[in-house]
Each structure stands twice: as structure tokens, then as C-alpha cells.
């Protein structure tokens, strides 16, 4: 695994595309990540550090503005100490 692969600068983040139309799955995933993060007493900054992601990207995910890749789901699951399948399963239940 490439360390720091998703840790980008703010300059690059500004060019990142955001969804023009809300995506219910992305919004559900973001809400789940936010709930788990706050339940564990983590800031967005600490979660970003643990998941090797940019803190701004954590915000995008929590607001449902981006759909994460499988690698990001796996990194977040590890950082939140949950199984990735549980994250996906919980999104599926909200459909």
C-alpha cells in the first residue's frame, strides 16, 4: 500500500469535483463516518491522520460530497476500528 497516497494539498483539493446532485449513498456513508468519529471522540484532523487522508477530504465525505473508493473505505474502517463490510452494510440498510 502506498502511504500518503490520498493526502493531497489544499491546492489540489480545490480542483476536486464535488457532486452536483446529492447522492443518498454518499450522504448516508458520510453520516455514518461522522457518527462513528464523534462516538470515538476523534476530530476530523485525527481521523484524517489515522486514515492517511487529507482533513478536507474527511469533511467532503462527511457532507456526502464525494463517494469514497474502496481503498478509502478500507482506510477509514481501520482508523475507526470497524469492519469495512459493516460500513457498507449500514449504508445498504438506509436505502
N, C-alpha and C positions, 0 to 999 in steps of 0.2 A: 504494500500500500504506500502511496506517495504521501508523505507528511506535508501538511500545509497546502495541499492541492486546491482546496477551496477557500483558503484565506487570501482574499483579494484586497486591494487598496480601495479607498473610497472613490478615487477617480474611476476605477473600473466599475465599481458598483453603480455609479450614476448612469452608466450605459446599459445596465441590466434591464431587460424588459420586464415590465410588470403586466399582469393580466388586465386587459381592458374590461372584460366581463368577469364578474365574480365566479369562482369555481367552488361549488359546495364542498367537494372533497378536500380542496386546499384549505378552505376555511375551517373545516372540521379538524383536519390534521393540525393546523395552527393552534386551534383552541385546546387540543389535547396536549400539545407540546407546552403551551403556556401553563396549563393546569398542573402538569407534572413538574415543570420547572419551579413554579411557585410553591408547590407542595413540598419540594425538597429544599426550599429556601435558597435557590440559586438565582443569581441575577442573570440577565441576558449575557453580560460580559463573561461571567464564569461558565455558563453553558457553552458559549462560543469557544472559550479556551479548551474546555473538556472535549468538545466535539471537533476541534480543529477547524472551526468555521469563523467567518467574519461576523462580528456582532450585528452589523446592519442586516446581514442575511438572516440572522435569527429573527429580527424584527419583521422582515418581509414574510418569513414563514409563519410567524405567529399571527400576522394580519391576513394570511391567506392570499398573499400577493404573488407567490411562486409555488409551483408544485415541485417538491423535492425529488431528486434522483434516488435510486436505490442506495447508492453509496452514502448519501446524506442521511437517509432514514437509518441506515446501519450505524453511522457515527452518532446520531442523536440517541438512538436506543442504548448504545454503550454508555454514553455520557449520562443518560437518565437512569441507567441501571434497570432497564426493562428489555423484554424481547421485542425485536423489530416486528415480529408477527403480531404481537399484542397491539402495537401502534396501528398497524394496518387493519387488524380485526375491529378495533374500536371505530375507525373511520367507516368501515363497511357497515357496522351496526347503525350508524347515523344516516345511512342512505334511505 
